[in-house]
Amino acid sequence: MEELIRLRDVEEAAAGDGHLLWAAQGRQDGRLGPGVRAWRHGTALAVASPDLSGRDRLAVKGDADDATHLVRHLLDDLGPSYRPVGQASLIETLIGALPGLSPIPEFYWMETSTVPDSPAVGVEWLDEVTVKEAASLFDRFFPDSFAQPDDGGVHRWAGIVDSPGSGARPEPLAVAADVWSAANCGFLAGVCTHPAARGRGLAQAVCGFLIEALVRRHGRAALMVHADNPSAIAVYERLGMTKRLLTAAQVVSP
């Protein structure tokens, strides 16, 4: 088992896997993100990211035997707060081989390295005042969102500001965040639309605006979406994103 210190070594071992590259939280100076550590064993790569999107993650890829050997040793050192995350079939193998792991519902990792074809209309970067107004949108309609206007990991918010109905004052109707982005993988989360504005394509416009900005800045844009949310998946696919089924496992007490 070899610990990888430099971002370029993790990039080489990741072999283009956007999920592992994002987990590394690489910086422009070639270092891994704060507190991030990475290891390689044979074909397997594991990246431990503390408090990334509110959780301690252990992103993993590689041959099942190599990954099992690596994760077994790392969980002993890292502790039970870390959740192995990776290709659904690989995590299923880890759950079967390692005692104390329990599955978490599957989700899709979606990404693209291409700017969307359709230009986003009416979307803007939100200023501090408008971001504070957007907090009410989450309080009312999406309180469980991982990305919130007061999160420290958010770099900036994009959105559409308009009136939700006749005579109502303008407010944020659809928003999304550039959050937890890394040197080689921009990340999108916190997509929220006012119920009165749904069905108008506002979320797609906001996401398209953000995807373009992230691809131009980082070379790749990515997000995670629940596997049982087909309407959101369809929006992201229309914007050129491809999906890959991932899952996670949590350590449960005996």
N, C-alpha and C positions, 0 to 999 in steps of 0.2 A: 504494500500500500504506500503510495507516494503522495505527499501533500504538494499541491500546486500553489505557488505564491504569486506568479505573474498572470495578469489578465490574458496575455497572448498565449500562454500555455493552456489556460482554460478554453480559450477560443479554439485552439487546435484540437483539444480533446472533445469539445462539444460538436465539432464537425458540422456546423451550421444549425444545430438544434436551438431554435429561438428561446425555448423555455429555459434551457440551461444557461444561455447567454444572459437572459433577463435576471435569473436568480443570482448570477455573479455580480450584478449591480456595478458593472465596470465604470471606472472614471476615465476622463480624458487623458490623465497622466499615466495610464497603463496599470493602475492598481485596482484591486478588487474593492467592492463597496465596504462601508464601515462594518466591522465584525464578521464579514463574509469569509468563509474558508472553503477550500475545494480539495478533493482527493481523487486519485486515479488508481484503479486496480485492474490490470488486464484491459478488457474492453469497456469497463465500467467507469463512469464519472459521476461523482456526487458533489453537489454544491450546497453548503449549509448557509442559509440566509436568515439572520435573526430579525424578528419583528417586521417581515416584509408583507405588506398589506394586512397587518394586524396579527400575523402568525409567524412562528418559527418554522421555516420550511427546509426540507432536505430534498432538493431536486435530484433525480437520479435517472440514468440511462445506461444501456449496455446489455451484454449477455446476462441471462438470468443467474447463472452460477457465479459469475464475477460480481454482479450487483448484490446478490445475497451475501456473499463474503464481506463486501465493503460495508453494506448497510448494517449488518450484524455488529461489526466492530464500532462503527460510528455511533449507533444509538446508545451503546454502553457509555461512550464518552460524552455525547452531546446532551443526553437526558431525555425524559419523556415528553417535553414540550415540542420537540421536533417531529414533524410529520413527513414521512417519505411521500414524494409526489412524482408521478411519471406516467408513462404509457400504461393504460389500463391493464393490459395483459401482464406487464412486468410487475405492477403493484399487486395483482392477484397472486402471482408467484411468490412474492415476498411475504404476503399474508399467510400463505400456506406453509412457508418454510421457517418463518420466525414467530415464535410464540409472543402473545401480547399485542398483536396488531389487529385492528378492526377497521373495515373499509368505511370510507366516506363517500357520499353520492358522486357519481361521475360528472365531469364537466368537459367542455371543449376549450382547448387552447386554439385561438384563432390569430392568424398573422398575415401580413402582406409586406412585400418590398416594393410595391407599385403604387403610384399615386392614382387615386380614383379618376375615372374618365369624366364624370360629371362634376362641374364646379359647384361648390357650396354657395348658396345665395342667402344673404341676410344674416350670416353668422359673424360674430365678432368675439375678440378676446374681452373678457369681462373685467371691469375695474373693481377695486376693493369694495365700493359701495354696493355694486350689483351682485358681487359674490355673497355679501352678507344677506342680500335679499333672496338669493338662491337657497340659503340655509332653510328658509321657510318652506321651500318646495320639497326638500328632503324630509323635514319634520312632518309634513302633512301626507306625503305620498310615497316616500321611499326611505323610511327610517332605518332599514337594515342594510343600506348601501355601505360597502367597504370604504369607498371614497366619499368623504363629506367635506363641505366647504371649510371646516376648521381643522382638517387633517394636515399634519406637518409635512407629509410626503408629497403633497400637491405642488406642482410647479406653476400651473396656470389653469384657468377655466375658460372654456369657450361656450357660447350660448346664443340663443335667439331671444331677444327682448321684444315683447309686443303685448297687446291687450288680450286677455283671455275671453273677452266677451264685450258686447255692446255697452259702452259707457264705463267699463272698468279701466282703471289706470294700467299703463304698461308695467310688466314684470317679467322675470325670466320664465319662459315657457318650455324651453328645452336646453339642457346643459350637459356637459361632459368634461372630464378633467384629463390633463396631461399629468400623470401621477406615477411615482415609483419608476420613472424612466431611467434607463442605463445608457452608457456610451454607445452601445451597438444595438439597443432595442428600446424604442419608445413604447410607452404603455398607456393604454386608455381605460378609464373606469369612471364610475359615478354618472352613468347615463341616466338621466331622469327627465320625463316629460309631464307637463301639467295635463291632467285628464281632459280638460276642455280643449286641448290642442292636439290630442292624439288623432291619428289617421291622416295627418296633413304632411307627413314626410319630414317633420322638423328634426326628429332624432337622427334620421339618416343624413340630413344636411349637416348637423353638428358633428356627427361622427366622421363624415367625409372630410370636413374641414380639419378636424384633429388628425385624422390619418395622414392627410397630405402633409401637414406640418411635421408630424413625427417621422415620416419616411424621409422627408427632405433633411431633417436634422440628424436622425440616427441611422438611417438606411433601412429601418424596419419598424413597423407598428404592430402591436399585439394587444390582445385582451383575453379575458376569460369569461365564459358565459355558461350558465347552468345547462345541462344537456336536455332538460325538459322545458326549454324556452324557445320553441321553434320560430316564433315571430321575430325575436331579436336575432337569432342565428340567420334568418333569411335577410334581414337588413344588412348584416355584416358581410354576407356572401355577395349581395348586390354591390357592395363596395370593393369587391375583389379579394376578400379575405378567405383563406382556406382553413379548414378545421381539422383538429386532431384530438381524439378522445383520450383524456387523462383522468386519473383518479388519485386519491390520497388515502393514507392509512394513519390512524391515530394510535398511540400507545395507550392501552387500557390497563387499569389497575387489576391485579390478580384477585 
